Amino acid sequence: TFTGILQKVDYGNDFEIFKKECVGHVQKRMGARLRNIVNNTVVEVETKNKKRIKRKVLGGKGKLTGKTIDKLTVYYGLAIRRNCENIEDMKKGIWATFYHYASTNENPQHDM
């Protein structure tokens, strides 16, 4: 672990060791959280037979599907990797991905 390396190896005062988060882990966490939101966001509706059922409101055709989540996590990771030296550019890249996927013909958001 990072702490173990710092305690075990003495690099002297000339070197400072920084820990960087693994982008793959960040992508994985984001994908897992989006999937949890899709699976846990339900609404109770009444069927024609007067039966009460729970229905997912975020998943399905035209909504947040597994394929869309996979694409979002890939582009999220790319935005981080391509802009690791500049936080503002990283933020712009991440939001550009969000706005691109939120864009529709009726409400284009590609220029955000």
N, C-alpha and C positions, 0 to 999 in steps of 0.2 A: 504494500500500500504506500501511498504518498508519504504519510507520516513516518512510516518505518524507514523509508529511504532517507528522509531528512535526518533522522536520528542516527542511522547507521553509517552513512557516508559523509565525511567532512570535505566539502569542496573549497573551503577557505572563504575569505571575505570577498574574493574577486568574483565569485559566481553567486547568483541568486536563482533559486529553482522555483518555477511557477507551475502550478497545476492547471492544465486545460481540461475542460469537460470533453468527453468523447461525443462528437456530433451524432454518431450512430445511436448512442444511448438517449440523447435528447430527442432525436426523431422517434425512437421507439416509445418513449414516454408520451410524446404528443399524440402519436397514433393510438396508443392504448387509451388515453384519456378521451379522445374523440369517439372511439368505439364505445366506451363506457357511457358517454353522454347519450349517444344514439340509442343504446340498449336500455338505459334507465329513464329516459324521458318518455313517459307514457301518459296517455289521457284515457279516462274511462268513458266509453260511449255505449249507447243503447242500440241494439240491433233491431231489425224488423220484428223479431219474435219477442221483443221486450226484455231481451237478455242483456245484462251489463258485461261488457268485455273491456280489457285493456288493450289499447292500440298504440304502437310506436308512432310518434309524430315527426321524427327527424329522418328516419331511414326510408328507403324505398326509391322507386323511380322518380327522377327529377329532384331528389333530395340528397342527403349526405349518405352515399353508399360506401361500401368497403373499398371499391375501386377509387372513388374520389378521395377518400381518406389516405389511401396509399399514395396517390399523386401529390396530395398536399404535403405529406411527410417528406417525400423525395425533394420537392421544390423548396420546402422549409430548410432541409439540410443543405441544399445547394446554395441558398441565400446566405446561410451561416458560413459555409466553407469559402465562398467567393469573396466575402466581405469581412473576414476575421480580423482585419487590421483597423476597420473603421465601423464603429457601432452605428452611426447614423445611416451609412449605406446598407448595413445589415438590416436595420429596422425598415428602411424603404423597400428592400428586396422582399422581406417577409410580408409586408403589407401589400406589395404589388401582387404577390401570389394570391393572397386572400381576395383582393378586389377583382383579380382576373377570374377567379372561380365563382365569385358572387355576381359577376356581370351577366346580364341577359340582353336580348335584343331590345326589349322595352326600356331597360334601365342599364345602358352601357356604363361600365366603370373602368375601362382600360386605361384611361389617362390619369388615374389617381396616383 
